[in-house]
């Protein structure tokens, strides 16, 4: 049976030295991204019709309006 070596031969640093986070602020944008934002992934076949968030929101608002005005029939 062939053994596969899963350990790298050379240890690589976790982070490059040129990254300087000494003036970074933890969670600076966390509140902004959490306030009323909902990330949704759109399938690739729909990107043609919904290229940006404005188009998605307009379509969803139209759908909500149709759902509100549609009368349920038993």
Buried (B, 14 or more C-beta within 10 A) or exposed (E): EEEEEEEEEEEEEEEEEEEEEEEEEEEEEEEEEEEEEEEEEEEEEEEEEBEEEEBBEEEEEEEEEEEEEEEEEE
